[in-house]
Amino acid sequence: MTITNLVLRIVIAFITLLVLTRIMGRKELSEMTFINFVSAVTIGAMTANLVINSNLSIKNGVIALIGWSGITIFLGYINIKFNKARNVIESQPSILIKKGQIMEEQLRKERLDVDALKALLRQKNVFSVSDVEYAIFEIDGKLSVLKKEEKQPLTKSDLNIKQVNTDIFPISTSVISDGKVVQENLDKLNLNKQWLEKQLQQAGINYVSDVFYAEVQKDGQLYIDYKNDNLH
């Protein structure tokens, strides 16, 4: 392949990709759903192939790009017009926290664990699961969070009520994760397993394995999420 031919391929590939991206719309850039992900990966591979593969004619490479982009646009149209097709193509948002309780079955379906959920919450400036009323895992992989009413920004400060800081710990810390005691975190808080068992007994829980998730909040209280949320 000559330098001239390579430069020509680069220019044609760039212009074609730019035009097709504009036609497909901003959603390709802002929301990485299943369709968008597959489309982006495939179009990127096709573009690279068009530039460096001398066995592929420029004409066929451009036709392939246009054809794949056409399929993406068509699926986007189907997605908008038909709800059933949307469920198949892009799935539906999942409720990961409902009324303050972690939905562990939904976590498993989305292939997430508690640590991944907490990381997503921290991206929303939420550092304690107990502050959350609802958390919804959107189809683009982002988490939408609704805090409990008393944890939302416009509360006591708007009424000029002086608040007394009763925090014992700097941050809420998990002590049970997926039915198992996180001994390392207990040690960091200078707490022991006996203290934890006593707190659970006061809440009517006899076995750690009955708890999906528990964390010591900043004020020293223990937040508990049961394994079987329907029973509590």
ROROBA-548412 format. One record per residue: x, y, z of N, C-alpha, C in turn; residue in three letters. Coordinates in nm, 3 decimals, decimal comma, padded with zeros to 5 digits. Each point is the difference from the previous one (the first is absolute). Layout:
<rs>
<r <X; Y; Z>; <X; Y; Z>; <X; Y; Z>; "ALA">,
...
</rs>
This chain:
<rs>
<r <00,084; -00,119; 00,000>; <-00,084; 00,119; 00,000>; <00,088; 00,125; 00,000>; "MET">,
<r <-00,024; 00,088; -00,095>; <00,079; 00,123; -00,008>; <-00,045; 00,100; 00,106>; "THR">,
<r <00,088; 00,097; 00,027>; <-00,033; 00,104; 00,098>; <-00,123; 00,079; -00,045>; "ILE">,
<r <-00,007; 00,026; -00,129>; <-00,114; 00,076; -00,054>; <-00,131; -00,074; 00,023>; "THR">,
<r <00,004; -00,132; -00,026>; <-00,119; -00,082; 00,020>; <-00,038; -00,004; 00,148>; "ASN">,
<r <00,099; -00,011; 00,089>; <-00,026; -00,003; 00,143>; <-00,064; 00,130; 00,048>; "LEU">,
<r <00,055; 00,112; -00,045>; <-00,054; 00,130; 00,039>; <-00,144; 00,015; -00,051>; "VAL">,
<r <-00,023; -00,044; -00,124>; <-00,135; 00,007; -00,058>; <-00,098; -00,083; 00,083>; "LEU">,
<r <00,041; -00,121; 00,040>; <-00,085; -00,085; 00,082>; <-00,032; 00,066; 00,135>; "ARG">,
<r <00,103; 00,060; 00,061>; <-00,020; 00,066; 00,129>; <-00,101; 00,113; -00,012>; "ILE">,
<r <00,014; 00,082; -00,101>; <-00,090; 00,115; -00,019>; <-00,143; -00,048; -00,025>; "VAL">,
<r <-00,014; -00,098; -00,090>; <-00,135; -00,051; -00,033>; <-00,064; -00,065; 00,122>; "ILE">,
<r <00,080; -00,081; 00,075>; <-00,053; -00,067; 00,119>; <-00,044; 00,102; 00,105>; "ALA">,
<r <00,081; 00,103; 00,019>; <-00,032; 00,102; 00,101>; <-00,128; 00,075; -00,037>; "PHE">,
<r <-00,009; 00,045; -00,125>; <-00,119; 00,075; -00,043>; <-00,125; -00,087; 00,007>; "ILE">,
<r <00,014; -00,126; -00,047>; <-00,115; -00,092; 00,003>; <-00,046; -00,024; 00,144>; "THR">,
<r <00,094; -00,025; 00,090>; <-00,033; -00,026; 00,139>; <-00,063; 00,122; 00,066>; "LEU">,
<r <00,051; 00,119; -00,032>; <-00,054; 00,124; 00,056>; <-00,144; 00,021; -00,045>; "LEU">,
<r <-00,025; -00,019; -00,129>; <-00,135; 00,020; -00,054>; <-00,098; -00,101; 00,060>; "VAL">,
<r <00,041; -00,127; 00,005>; <-00,088; -00,104; 00,052>; <-00,031; 00,021; 00,148>; "LEU">,
<r <00,099; 00,044; 00,076>; <-00,022; 00,027; 00,143>; <-00,101; 00,112; 00,019>; "THR">,
<r <00,011; 00,103; -00,081>; <-00,096; 00,111; 00,007>; <-00,141; -00,047; -00,034>; "ARG">,
<r <-00,010; -00,089; -00,100>; <-00,131; -00,051; -00,041>; <-00,061; -00,088; 00,110>; "ILE">,
<r <00,083; -00,085; 00,063>; <-00,050; -00,090; 00,103>; <-00,043; 00,073; 00,126>; "MET">,
<r <00,052; 00,122; 00,021>; <-00,048; 00,082; 00,111>; <00,091; -00,002; 00,121>; "GLY">,
<r <-00,032; 00,090; 00,094>; <00,082; 00,016; 00,119>; <-00,011; -00,115; 00,098>; "ARG">,
<r <-00,105; -00,080; -00,012>; <-00,019; -00,112; 00,092>; <00,117; -00,097; -00,007>; "LYS">,
<r <00,061; -00,014; -00,117>; <00,114; -00,089; -00,015>; <00,115; 00,043; 00,091>; "GLU">,
<r <00,008; 00,130; 00,028>; <00,108; 00,051; 00,082>; <-00,037; 00,007; 00,147>; "LEU">,
<r <-00,127; 00,029; 00,031>; <-00,039; 00,028; 00,137>; <-00,049; -00,122; 00,076>; "SER">,
<r <-00,062; -00,097; -00,068>; <-00,058; -00,115; 00,068>; <00,054; -00,129; -00,062>; "GLU">,
<r <00,088; -00,068; 00,072>; <00,059; -00,122; -00,051>; <-00,087; -00,120; 00,039>; "MET">,
<r <-00,112; -00,016; -00,074>; <-00,086; -00,115; 00,021>; <00,057; -00,118; -00,078>; "THR">,
<r <-00,072; -00,116; 00,003>; <00,049; -00,118; -00,070>; <00,020; 00,028; -00,148>; "PHE">,
<r <-00,101; 00,062; -00,062>; <00,009; 00,029; -00,144>; <00,115; 00,095; -00,028>; "ILE">,
<r <00,011; 00,106; 00,080>; <00,104; 00,099; -00,022>; <00,139; -00,061; 00,016>; "ASN">,
<r <00,014; -00,090; 00,099>; <00,130; -00,063; 00,024>; <00,041; -00,086; -00,120>; "PHE">,
<r <-00,092; -00,086; -00,042>; <00,029; -00,088; -00,115>; <00,029; 00,084; -00,124>; "VAL">,
<r <-00,081; 00,104; -00,020>; <00,016; 00,086; -00,117>; <00,135; 00,070; 00,001>; "SER">,
<r <00,037; 00,055; 00,116>; <00,125; 00,075; 00,010>; <00,120; -00,090; -00,025>; "ALA">,
<r <00,000; -00,120; 00,061>; <00,112; -00,093; -00,017>; <00,013; -00,044; -00,146>; "VAL">,
<r <-00,113; -00,036; -00,060>; <00,003; -00,051; -00,137>; <00,040; 00,108; -00,100>; "THR">,
<r <-00,058; 00,117; 00,014>; <00,034; 00,109; -00,093>; <00,146; 00,040; 00,015>; "ILE">,
<r <00,051; -00,001; 00,124>; <00,141; 00,030; 00,022>; <00,090; -00,102; -00,069>; "GLY">,
<r <-00,037; -00,129; 00,010>; <00,079; -00,106; -00,065>; <-00,006; 00,013; -00,152>; "ALA">,
<r <-00,120; 00,031; -00,051>; <-00,015; 00,016; -00,145>; <00,084; 00,117; -00,052>; "MET">,
<r <-00,001; 00,107; 00,075>; <00,076; 00,119; -00,041>; <00,149; -00,030; -00,002>; "THR">,
<r <00,049; -00,068; 00,105>; <00,142; -00,036; 00,004>; <00,036; -00,093; -00,116>; "ALA">,
<r <-00,091; -00,092; -00,031>; <00,024; -00,093; -00,110>; <00,006; 00,073; -00,133>; "ASN">,
<r <-00,087; 00,099; -00,015>; <-00,002; 00,080; -00,123>; <00,132; 00,074; -00,019>; "LEU">,
<r <00,058; 00,047; 00,110>; <00,122; 00,080; -00,009>; <00,122; -00,087; -00,029>; "VAL">,
<r <00,014; -00,115; 00,066>; <00,127; -00,074; -00,007>; <-00,004; -00,126; -00,087>; "ILE">,
<r <-00,120; -00,047; -00,034>; <-00,009; -00,123; -00,079>; <-00,001; 00,033; -00,149>; "ASN">,
<r <00,113; -00,022; -00,065>; <00,010; 00,033; -00,143>; <-00,081; -00,095; -00,088>; "SER">,
<r <-00,036; -00,118; 00,056>; <-00,081; -00,096; -00,077>; <-00,147; 00,041; -00,006>; "ASN">,
<r <-00,038; 00,092; 00,086>; <-00,138; 00,049; 00,002>; <-00,008; 00,129; -00,081>; "LEU">,
<r <-00,084; 00,000; -00,102>; <-00,013; 00,120; -00,082>; <-00,069; 00,111; 00,080>; "SER">,
<r <00,032; 00,123; -00,034>; <-00,061; 00,115; 00,068>; <-00,151; -00,003; -00,016>; "ILE">,
<r <-00,045; -00,037; -00,119>; <-00,144; -00,006; -00,029>; <-00,070; -00,099; 00,092>; "LYS">,
<r <00,055; -00,121; 00,010>; <-00,064; -00,101; 00,085>; <00,005; 00,038; 00,148>; "ASN">,
<r <00,110; 00,062; 00,040>; <00,013; 00,044; 00,139>; <-00,104; 00,105; 00,037>; "GLY">,
<r <-00,021; 00,097; -00,089>; <-00,100; 00,104; 00,024>; <-00,141; -00,059; 00,001>; "VAL">,
<r <-00,025; -00,093; -00,094>; <-00,132; -00,065; -00,004>; <-00,028; -00,076; 00,130>; "ILE">,
<r <00,103; -00,069; 00,052>; <-00,016; -00,074; 00,126>; <-00,032; 00,094; 00,115>; "ALA">,
<r <00,068; 00,113; 00,006>; <-00,026; 00,098; 00,106>; <-00,142; 00,055; -00,009>; "LEU">,
<r <-00,040; 00,036; -00,122>; <-00,134; 00,055; -00,019>; <-00,106; -00,105; 00,033>; "ILE">,
<r <00,025; -00,125; -00,043>; <-00,096; -00,107; 00,028>; <-00,017; -00,025; 00,148>; "GLY">,
<r <00,110; -00,008; 00,074>; <-00,009; -00,024; 00,144>; <-00,067; 00,118; 00,071>; "TRP">,
<r <00,032; 00,120; -00,042>; <-00,062; 00,119; 00,060>; <-00,150; 00,001; -00,029>; "SER">,
<r <-00,037; -00,045; -00,122>; <-00,142; -00,008; -00,033>; <-00,073; -00,097; 00,092>; "GLY">,
<r <00,062; -00,115; 00,030>; <-00,060; -00,097; 00,092>; <-00,018; 00,063; 00,139>; "ILE">,
<r <00,102; 00,073; 00,045>; <-00,008; 00,065; 00,131>; <-00,114; 00,101; 00,006>; "THR">,
<r <-00,013; 00,080; -00,105>; <-00,108; 00,100; -00,006>; <-00,136; -00,068; -00,003>; "ILE">,
<r <-00,011; -00,109; -00,077>; <-00,126; -00,074; -00,009>; <-00,039; -00,059; 00,136>; "PHE">,
<r <00,095; -00,060; 00,070>; <-00,028; -00,056; 00,133>; <-00,039; 00,110; 00,098>; "LEU">,
<r <00,062; 00,117; -00,016>; <-00,037; 00,113; 00,085>; <-00,144; 00,042; -00,024>; "GLY">,
<r <-00,043; -00,002; -00,125>; <-00,139; 00,032; -00,035>; <-00,096; -00,103; 00,060>; "TYR">,
<r <00,034; -00,128; -00,015>; <-00,082; -00,107; 00,057>; <-00,008; 00,015; 00,152>; "ILE">,
<r <00,111; 00,036; 00,059>; <00,008; 00,018; 00,145>; <-00,095; 00,109; 00,049>; "ASN">,
<r <-00,012; 00,107; -00,078>; <-00,087; 00,112; 00,037>; <-00,148; -00,035; -00,021>; "ILE">,
<r <-00,029; -00,074; -00,107>; <-00,139; -00,025; -00,039>; <-00,068; -00,112; 00,079>; "LYS">,
<r <00,075; -00,101; 00,037>; <-00,061; -00,121; 00,056>; <00,059; -00,034; 00,137>; "PHE">,
<r <-00,087; -00,001; 00,102>; <00,045; -00,026; 00,136>; <00,056; -00,142; 00,016>; "ASN">,
<r <-00,066; -00,099; -00,058>; <00,045; -00,138; 00,013>; <00,138; -00,018; -00,061>; "LYS">,
<r <00,021; 00,063; -00,114>; <00,131; -00,008; -00,065>; <00,105; 00,067; 00,087>; "ALA">,
<r <-00,037; 00,108; 00,066>; <00,093; 00,072; 00,088>; <00,046; -00,089; 00,115>; "ARG">,
<r <-00,094; -00,079; 00,054>; <00,035; -00,089; 00,111>; <00,101; -00,105; -00,044>; "ASN">,
<r <-00,014; -00,048; -00,124>; <00,091; -00,103; -00,052>; <00,136; 00,060; -00,033>; "VAL">,
<r <-00,002; 00,116; -00,065>; <00,124; 00,060; -00,049>; <00,083; 00,062; 00,111>; "ILE">,
<r <-00,066; 00,076; 00,089>; <00,076; 00,076; 00,099>; <-00,029; -00,039; 00,144>; "GLU">,
<r <-00,089; -00,096; 00,023>; <-00,036; -00,040; 00,136>; <-00,072; 00,114; 00,071>; "SER">,
<r <-00,013; -00,010; 00,133>; <-00,070; 00,100; 00,078>; <00,085; 00,041; 00,120>; "GLN">,
<r <-00,023; 00,121; 00,053>; <00,072; 00,038; 00,123>; <-00,034; -00,096; 00,114>; "PRO">,
<r <00,095; -00,018; 00,091>; <-00,019; -00,091; 00,113>; <00,004; 00,079; 00,131>; "SER">,
<r <-00,093; -00,032; 00,089>; <-00,002; 00,062; 00,132>; <00,095; -00,079; 00,090>; "ILE">,
<r <00,110; 00,064; 00,041>; <00,099; -00,066; 00,085>; <-00,025; 00,026; 00,148>; "LEU">,
<r <-00,058; 00,115; 00,032>; <-00,039; 00,031; 00,138>; <-00,145; 00,049; -00,003>; "ILE">,
<r <-00,084; -00,063; 00,080>; <-00,143; 00,033; 00,003>; <-00,043; 00,023; 00,143>; "LYS">,
<r <-00,048; 00,121; 00,026>; <-00,044; 00,038; 00,134>; <00,109; -00,027; 00,103>; "LYS">,
<r <00,124; 00,032; -00,037>; <00,112; -00,013; 00,091>; <00,059; -00,139; 00,011>; "GLY">,
<r <-00,053; -00,098; -00,073>; <00,048; -00,137; 00,008>; <00,067; -00,042; -00,131>; "GLN">,
<r <00,116; -00,065; 00,012>; <00,072; -00,046; -00,118>; <-00,071; -00,121; -00,060>; "ILE">,
<r <-00,024; 00,005; -00,128>; <-00,062; -00,112; -00,071>; <00,110; -00,091; -00,053>; "MET">,
<r <00,041; -00,097; 00,081>; <00,114; -00,084; -00,035>; <-00,023; -00,084; -00,125>; "GLU">,
<r <-00,125; -00,038; -00,026>; <-00,028; -00,078; -00,121>; <00,027; 00,083; -00,125>; "GLU">,
<r <-00,038; 00,127; 00,004>; <00,028; 00,089; -00,112>; <00,150; 00,025; -00,015>; "GLN">,
<r <00,070; 00,008; 00,113>; <00,146; 00,015; -00,006>; <00,062; -00,117; -00,076>; "LEU">,
<r <-00,045; -00,121; 00,033>; <00,055; -00,118; -00,066>; <-00,033; 00,000; -00,150>; "ARG">,
<r <-00,121; 00,043; -00,034>; <-00,039; 00,004; -00,141>; <00,089; 00,097; -00,079>; "LYS">,
<r <00,038; 00,109; 00,066>; <00,083; 00,100; -00,067>; <00,149; -00,029; 00,016>; "GLU">,
<r <00,032; -00,113; 00,065>; <00,139; -00,041; 00,023>; <00,078; 00,106; 00,078>; "ARG">,
<r <-00,063; 00,050; 00,104>; <00,062; 00,097; 00,089>; <00,010; -00,059; 00,140>; "LEU">,
<r <00,098; 00,047; 00,077>; <00,007; -00,036; 00,140>; <-00,019; 00,127; 00,083>; "ASP">,
<r <00,003; -00,015; 00,132>; <-00,024; 00,114; 00,088>; <00,105; 00,108; -00,019>; "VAL">,
<r <00,126; -00,040; -00,018>; <00,107; 00,099; -00,017>; <-00,021; 00,082; -00,127>; "ASP">,
<r <-00,044; -00,067; -00,107>; <-00,027; 00,073; -00,124>; <-00,116; 00,097; 00,018>; "ALA">,
<r <-00,103; -00,043; 00,074>; <-00,114; 00,088; 00,027>; <00,044; 00,122; 00,080>; "LEU">,
<r <00,082; -00,021; 00,102>; <00,048; 00,111; 00,083>; <00,085; 00,097; -00,082>; "LYS">,
<r <00,079; -00,055; -00,094>; <00,082; 00,086; -00,086>; <-00,089; 00,089; -00,087>; "ALA">,
<r <-00,109; -00,057; -00,053>; <-00,093; 00,078; -00,082>; <-00,069; 00,106; 00,085>; "LEU">,
<r <-00,032; -00,033; 00,125>; <-00,063; 00,098; 00,090>; <00,096; 00,114; 00,031>; "LEU">,
<r <00,127; -00,032; 00,021>; <00,098; 00,105; 00,030>; <00,014; 00,097; -00,116>; "ARG">,
<r <-00,019; -00,049; -00,122>; <00,004; 00,089; -00,116>; <-00,113; 00,102; 00,005>; "GLN">,
<r <-00,105; -00,033; 00,076>; <-00,113; 00,091; 00,019>; <00,010; 00,074; 00,134>; "LYS">,
<r <00,121; -00,002; 00,060>; <00,024; 00,064; 00,130>; <-00,087; -00,057; 00,111>; "ASN">,
<r <-00,027; -00,129; -00,009>; <-00,074; -00,071; 00,106>; <00,097; -00,100; 00,061>; "VAL">,
<r <00,028; 00,016; 00,129>; <00,101; -00,082; 00,066>; <-00,059; -00,099; 00,098>; "PHE">,
<r <-00,131; -00,007; 00,007>; <-00,065; -00,097; 00,087>; <-00,124; -00,053; -00,068>; "SER">,
<r <-00,013; -00,132; -00,005>; <-00,118; -00,063; -00,061>; <-00,126; 00,042; 00,073>; "VAL">,
<r <00,011; 00,024; 00,130>; <-00,116; 00,035; 00,081>; <-00,061; 00,135; -00,037>; "SER">,
<r <00,074; 00,081; -00,078>; <-00,051; 00,131; -00,042>; <-00,092; -00,011; -00,123>; "ASP">,
<r <-00,007; -00,118; -00,060>; <-00,065; -00,017; -00,130>; <-00,140; -00,057; 00,014>; "VAL">,
<r <-00,096; 00,064; -00,067>; <-00,136; -00,054; -00,007>; <-00,012; -00,092; -00,122>; "GLU">,
<r <00,044; 00,051; -00,115>; <-00,001; -00,080; -00,123>; <00,130; 00,021; -00,076>; "TYR">,
<r <00,050; -00,107; -00,060>; <00,113; 00,009; -00,092>; <-00,032; -00,085; -00,122>; "ALA">,
<r <00,006; 00,061; -00,117>; <-00,040; -00,067; -00,124>; <00,120; -00,007; -00,094>; "ILE">,
<r <00,031; -00,122; -00,044>; <00,111; -00,025; -00,093>; <-00,054; 00,017; -00,142>; "PHE">,
<r <00,041; 00,109; -00,066>; <-00,054; 00,033; -00,131>; <00,063; -00,087; -00,109>; "GLU">,
<r <-00,062; 00,002; -00,118>; <00,045; -00,087; -00,109>; <00,137; 00,041; -00,054>; "ILE">,
<r <00,044; 00,123; 00,028>; <00,132; 00,043; -00,045>; <00,107; -00,024; 00,105>; "ASP">,
<r <-00,035; -00,073; 00,108>; <00,098; -00,033; 00,104>; <00,016; 00,104; 00,108>; "GLY">,
<r <-00,079; 00,108; -00,005>; <00,008; 00,103; 00,104>; <-00,103; -00,029; 00,109>; "LYS">,
<r <00,025; 00,055; 00,118>; <-00,088; -00,022; 00,114>; <-00,074; 00,130; 00,033>; "LEU">,
<r <-00,133; -00,009; 00,005>; <-00,083; 00,112; 00,043>; <-00,039; -00,023; 00,146>; "SER">,
<r <00,017; 00,103; 00,083>; <-00,018; -00,017; 00,144>; <-00,101; 00,102; 00,053>; "VAL">,
<r <-00,095; -00,050; 00,078>; <-00,092; 00,085; 00,074>; <00,029; -00,019; 00,148>; "LEU">,
<r <00,047; 00,106; 00,065>; <00,029; -00,009; 00,142>; <-00,128; 00,002; 00,083>; "LYS">,
<r <00,010; -00,052; 00,120>; <-00,111; 00,011; 00,092>; <-00,029; 00,147; 00,028>; "LYS">,
<r <-00,125; 00,030; 00,030>; <-00,042; 00,140; 00,014>; <00,084; 00,076; 00,101>; "GLU">,
<r <00,030; -00,065; 00,113>; <00,076; 00,070; 00,104>; <00,147; 00,017; -00,037>; "GLU">,
<r <00,045; -00,068; -00,107>; <00,139; 00,010; -00,042>; <00,019; 00,092; -00,120>; "LYS">,
<r <-00,109; 00,055; -00,050>; <00,010; 00,089; -00,115>; <00,049; 00,138; 00,045>; "GLN">,
<r <00,067; 00,073; -00,091>; <00,070; 00,124; 00,037>; <-00,084; 00,104; 00,073>; "PRO">,
<r <-00,121; 00,030; -00,048>; <-00,078; 00,109; 00,058>; <-00,083; -00,053; 00,116>; "LEU">,
<r <00,060; 00,001; 00,117>; <-00,072; -00,051; 00,117>; <00,014; 00,097; 00,117>; "THR">,
<r <00,063; -00,044; 00,107>; <00,003; 00,078; 00,123>; <00,072; 00,134; -00,014>; "LYS">,
<r <00,100; 00,007; -00,083>; <00,076; 00,124; -00,014>; <-00,086; 00,113; -00,054>; "SER">,
<r <-00,100; -00,035; -00,082>; <-00,090; 00,102; -00,055>; <-00,091; 00,060; 00,108>; "ASP">,
<r <-00,019; -00,074; 00,107>; <-00,086; 00,047; 00,109>; <00,081; 00,064; 00,112>; "LEU">,
<r <00,131; 00,020; -00,026>; <00,090; 00,061; 00,098>; <00,003; -00,076; 00,133>; "ASN">,
<r <-00,012; -00,136; -00,012>; <00,009; -00,082; 00,119>; <00,146; -00,038; 00,021>; "ILE">,
<r <00,053; 00,030; 00,117>; <00,139; -00,030; 00,030>; <00,016; -00,151; 00,019>; "LYS">,
<r <00,096; -00,058; -00,074>; <00,021; -00,143; 00,007>; <00,124; -00,031; 00,085>; "GLN">,
<r <-00,015; -00,102; 00,081>; <00,111; -00,044; 00,085>; <00,066; -00,120; -00,066>; "VAL">,
<r <00,131; 00,006; -00,017>; <00,073; -00,109; -00,063>; <00,016; -00,115; 00,099>; "ASN">,
<r <-00,064; -00,113; -00,032>; <00,007; -00,117; 00,086>; <00,081; -00,113; -00,064>; "THR">,
<r <00,076; 00,032; -00,103>; <00,076; -00,102; -00,070>; <00,110; -00,057; 00,088>; "ASP">,
<r <00,010; -00,134; -00,004>; <00,105; -00,070; 00,073>; <00,111; -00,043; -00,095>; "ILE">,
<r <-00,042; -00,038; -00,122>; <00,096; -00,046; -00,101>; <-00,001; 00,097; -00,118>; "PHE">,
<r <00,111; 00,011; -00,074>; <00,008; 00,095; -00,111>; <-00,084; -00,039; -00,121>; "PRO">,
<r <-00,028; -00,131; -00,017>; <-00,074; -00,046; -00,117>; <-00,071; -00,130; 00,033>; "ILE">,
<r <-00,113; -00,025; -00,066>; <-00,071; -00,126; 00,018>; <00,086; -00,115; -00,055>; "SER">,
<r <00,005; -00,110; 00,075>; <00,091; -00,110; -00,034>; <-00,074; -00,133; 00,003>; "THR">,
<r <00,017; -00,080; -00,105>; <-00,068; -00,130; -00,006>; <00,067; -00,098; 00,096>; "SER">,
<r <-00,083; -00,078; 00,072>; <00,051; -00,101; 00,091>; <-00,052; -00,139; -00,034>; "VAL">,
<r <-00,105; -00,007; -00,083>; <-00,049; -00,127; -00,054>; <-00,024; 00,020; -00,148>; "ILE">,
<r <00,052; -00,090; -00,081>; <-00,019; 00,008; -00,145>; <-00,034; -00,138; -00,052>; "SER">,
<r <-00,119; -00,012; -00,061>; <-00,049; -00,126; -00,055>; <00,003; -00,111; 00,105>; "ASP">,
<r <-00,045; 00,032; 00,120>; <-00,014; -00,100; 00,106>; <00,127; -00,035; 00,073>; "GLY">,
<r <00,109; 00,072; -00,026>; <00,128; -00,030; 00,065>; <00,053; 00,124; 00,072>; "LYS">,
<r <00,057; -00,022; 00,119>; <00,054; 00,110; 00,081>; <00,128; 00,052; -00,065>; "VAL">,
<r <00,009; 00,133; -00,012>; <00,122; 00,063; -00,051>; <00,085; 00,036; 00,121>; "VAL">,
<r <00,080; -00,096; 00,044>; <00,076; 00,015; 00,124>; <00,099; 00,117; -00,008>; "GLN">,
<r <00,057; 00,021; -00,117>; <00,098; 00,108; -00,017>; <-00,062; 00,135; 00,033>; "GLU">,
<r <-00,124; 00,022; -00,045>; <-00,066; 00,128; 00,027>; <-00,040; 00,013; 00,147>; "ASN">,
<r <-00,039; -00,111; 00,061>; <-00,029; 00,003; 00,145>; <00,124; 00,042; 00,078>; "LEU">,
<r <00,114; -00,055; -00,038>; <00,125; 00,034; 00,069>; <00,033; 00,148; -00,016>; "ASP">,
<r <-00,024; 00,054; -00,120>; <00,028; 00,143; -00,023>; <-00,087; 00,089; 00,088>; "LYS">,
<r <-00,120; -00,047; 00,030>; <-00,093; 00,078; 00,083>; <00,018; -00,029; 00,149>; "LEU">,
<r <00,098; -00,084; 00,032>; <00,023; -00,043; 00,139>; <-00,124; -00,068; 00,058>; "ASN">,
<r <-00,068; -00,078; -00,084>; <-00,116; -00,077; 00,042>; <00,034; -00,149; -00,016>; "LEU">,
<r <-00,079; -00,086; 00,064>; <00,025; -00,143; -00,010>; <-00,126; -00,074; -00,043>; "ASN">,
<r <00,015; -00,129; -00,022>; <-00,111; -00,081; -00,047>; <-00,109; -00,013; 00,105>; "LYS">,
<r <00,039; 00,003; 00,127>; <-00,099; -00,008; 00,107>; <-00,093; 00,121; 00,000>; "GLN">,
<r <00,058; 00,117; -00,026>; <-00,082; 00,122; -00,009>; <-00,099; -00,012; -00,116>; "TRP">,
<r <00,050; -00,050; -00,111>; <-00,084; -00,014; -00,119>; <-00,114; -00,098; 00,025>; "LEU">,
<r <00,032; -00,115; 00,062>; <-00,102; -00,100; 00,028>; <-00,106; 00,055; 00,095>; "GLU">,
<r <00,042; 00,080; 00,096>; <-00,094; 00,060; 00,095>; <-00,096; 00,095; -00,072>; "LYS">,
<r <00,055; 00,080; -00,093>; <-00,083; 00,093; -00,077>; <-00,102; -00,076; -00,085>; "GLN">,
<r <00,044; -00,111; -00,057>; <-00,090; -00,081; -00,083>; <-00,109; -00,063; 00,085>; "LEU">,
<r <00,036; -00,047; 00,118>; <-00,100; -00,061; 00,089>; <-00,105; 00,102; 00,043>; "GLN">,
<r <00,043; 00,122; 00,025>; <-00,094; 00,106; 00,036>; <-00,097; 00,030; -00,114>; "GLN">,
<r <00,044; -00,029; -00,122>; <-00,086; 00,020; -00,117>; <-00,079; -00,126; -00,034>; "ALA">,
<r <00,012; -00,103; 00,086>; <-00,075; -00,123; -00,021>; <00,063; -00,094; -00,099>; "GLY">,
<r <00,131; 00,012; -00,020>; <00,072; -00,085; -00,095>; <00,096; -00,090; 00,076>; "ILE">,
<r <-00,011; -00,130; -00,019>; <00,083; -00,095; 00,072>; <00,123; -00,045; -00,077>; "ASN">,
<r <-00,003; 00,013; -00,132>; <00,111; -00,049; -00,082>; <00,047; 00,108; -00,097>; "TYR">,
<r <00,133; 00,012; -00,008>; <00,059; 00,097; -00,093>; <-00,040; -00,034; -00,144>; "VAL">,
<r <-00,016; -00,128; -00,027>; <-00,033; -00,044; -00,136>; <-00,137; 00,049; -00,046>; "SER">,
<r <-00,084; 00,047; 00,095>; <-00,132; 00,054; -00,037>; <00,009; 00,145; -00,050>; "ASP">,
<r <00,119; 00,058; 00,011>; <00,020; 00,141; -00,039>; <00,075; 00,005; -00,133>; "VAL">,
<r <-00,055; 00,075; -00,095>; <00,070; 00,017; -00,127>; <00,108; 00,107; 00,012>; "PHE">,
<r <-00,033; 00,109; 00,067>; <00,095; 00,112; 00,011>; <-00,028; 00,077; 00,128>; "TYR">,
<r <00,105; 00,042; 00,068>; <-00,015; 00,084; 00,119>; <00,117; 00,097; 00,007>; "ALA">,
<r <-00,027; 00,120; 00,045>; <00,106; 00,099; 00,013>; <-00,018; 00,080; 00,128>; "GLU">,
<r <00,113; 00,036; 00,060>; <-00,001; 00,089; 00,116>; <-00,001; 00,142; -00,052>; "VAL">,
<r <-00,105; 00,074; 00,035>; <-00,012; 00,136; -00,048>; <00,086; 00,095; 00,084>; "GLN">,
<r <00,009; 00,123; -00,046>; <00,089; 00,096; 00,065>; <-00,037; 00,026; 00,145>; "LYS">,
<r <-00,130; -00,014; 00,033>; <-00,042; 00,024; 00,138>; <00,008; -00,125; 00,087>; "ASP">,
<r <00,055; -00,108; -00,056>; <00,017; -00,123; 00,077>; <-00,114; -00,098; -00,012>; "GLY">,
<r <-00,109; 00,039; -00,066>; <-00,114; -00,089; -00,018>; <00,030; -00,103; -00,108>; "GLN">,
<r <-00,064; -00,115; 00,009>; <00,022; -00,107; -00,098>; <-00,116; -00,005; -00,098>; "LEU">,
<r <00,031; 00,018; -00,128>; <-00,100; -00,014; -00,106>; <00,004; -00,144; -00,048>; "TYR">,
<r <-00,119; -00,063; -00,012>; <-00,008; -00,141; -00,035>; <-00,090; -00,019; -00,122>; "ILE">,
<r <00,050; -00,078; -00,095>; <-00,081; -00,041; -00,115>; <-00,010; -00,151; 00,003>; "ASP">,
<r <-00,124; -00,051; 00,012>; <-00,023; -00,144; 00,012>; <00,019; -00,070; -00,134>; "TYR">,
<r <00,037; -00,129; 00,007>; <00,016; -00,078; -00,122>; <-00,132; -00,019; -00,072>; "LYS">,
<r <-00,104; -00,033; 00,075>; <-00,132; -00,017; -00,059>; <-00,084; 00,121; 00,037>; "ASN">,
<r <-00,001; 00,102; -00,088>; <-00,065; 00,127; 00,032>; <-00,151; -00,016; 00,016>; "ASP">,
<r <-00,058; -00,101; -00,063>; <-00,145; -00,016; 00,006>; <-00,050; -00,047; 00,137>; "ASN">,
<r <00,091; -00,050; 00,083>; <-00,039; -00,052; 00,130>; <00,006; 00,104; 00,110>; "LEU">,
<r <00,047; 00,121; -00,031>; <00,017; 00,103; 00,103>; <-00,066; 00,131; -00,043>; "HIS">,
</rs>
